[in-house]
Amino acid sequence: MRTIEFDDPVFYDKKIQELNVLLEALDWIENQYPICQKGETEEGTFPEVYFNDGTEKNIQVLPEGSAVSFFQIEGDIIGNDEFDYEIPFSLTVWADLTEIHPEKSYDYTSELVSDVLGVLNDNSCYDLKIKTADALEDFTMLQKLLKQPQMRPYTAFKISFKCNLTKC
């Protein structure tokens, strides 16, 4: 499993790292990434994450292995006072259904969504919204690479949610 971690994360990076540690229990997510930005080249847009090694290295997050997950900040961070903030996040998951449970001959995307929802619901995430159609629409490079990124044997979903965090 590949997970990029910060040595001493704070604020929203800390929350995302905590969620990624908990998502590791879902052993079907092979590669987990923290908060990604939208990268862009001539080939299109893609999720991109800082490698977190002190260099200027960034990684294009592309489908690999059985499943990939990554987070994004989905809008404005709202300060309720000097220390308390509401952060809008999303978690996107892409998976190859033939790799996770090859014995299943049906589309079991809802089972994977349920697994992830369990982790988010148990960890102070609220206002959860699930998107299964066009979950990768912001990333044209992924759409081109996969041709049909959400047709069997592939699936993808995006869960938007909010967390309240205190900045100390």
Long-range contacts (C-beta under 8 A, 24 or more apart in sequence): 1-27, 1-29, 1-30, 1-31, 1-32, 2-30, 2-31, 2-32, 3-31, 3-32, 3-33, 4-32, 4-33, 4-34, 4-49, 4-51, 4-52, 4-59, 5-34, 5-52, 6-34, 6-52, 11-165, 11-167, 12-73, 12-77, 12-87, 12-89, 12-163, 12-165, 15-87, 15-163, 15-165, 16-71, 16-89, 18-123, 19-71, 19-91, 19-119, 19-120, 19-123, 19-125, 20-69, 20-71, 22-119, 22-122, 22-123, 23-69, 23-116, 23-119, 25-119, 26-115, 26-116, 26-119, 28-66, 28-67, 28-95, 28-100, 28-101, 28-112, 28-115, 29-66, 29-67, 29-68, 29-69, 29-93, 29-95, 30-64, 30-65, 30-66, 30-67, 30-68, 31-64, 31-65, 31-67, 31-68, 31-69, 32-68, 32-69, 32-70, 33-59, 33-61, 33-68, 33-69, 33-70, 33-71, 34-70, 34-71, 35-70, 35-71, 35-72, 35-73, 36-61, 36-70, 36-71, 36-72, 37-72, 38-138, 38-139, 41-141, 43-141, 43-144, 44-139, 44-140, 44-141, 44-143, 44-144, 45-138, 45-139, 45-140, 45-141, 46-139, 46-140, 46-141, 46-142, 47-72, 47-92, 47-139, 47-142, 60-141, 62-141, 62-142, 62-145, 63-94, 63-96, 63-142, 63-145, 63-146, 63-149, 63-154, 65-96, 65-99, 66-95, 66-96, 66-99, 66-100, 67-93, 67-94, 67-95, 67-96, 67-99, 67-100, 67-112, 68-93, 68-94, 68-95, 69-93, 69-94, 69-116, 74-160, 80-164, 83-166, 83-167, 83-168, 84-164, 84-165, 84-166, 84-167, 85-164, 85-165, 85-166, 85-167, 86-162, 86-163, 86-164, 87-162, 87-163, 87-164, 87-165, 88-160, 88-161, 88-162, 89-125, 89-160, 89-161, 89-162, 89-163, 90-158, 90-159, 90-160, 90-161, 91-116, 91-120, 91-158, 91-159, 91-161, 92-135, 92-136, 92-156, 92-157, 92-158, 93-156, 93-157, 93-158, 93-159, 94-135, 94-136, 94-142, 94-149, 94-154, 94-155, 94-156, 95-154, 95-155, 95-156, 96-153, 96-154, 97-152, 97-153, 97-154, 97-155, 98-153, 99-153, 107-152, 107-155, 109-155, 109-157, 112-155, 112-157, 113-157, 113-159, 116-157, 116-159, 117-159, 120-159, 120-161, 124-163, 124-164, 125-161, 125-162, 125-163, 126-161, 126-162, 126-163, 127-160, 127-161, 127-162, 128-159, 128-160, 128-161, 129-159, 129-160, 129-161, 130-157, 130-158, 130-159, 131-157, 131-158, 131-159, 131-160, 132-156, 132-157
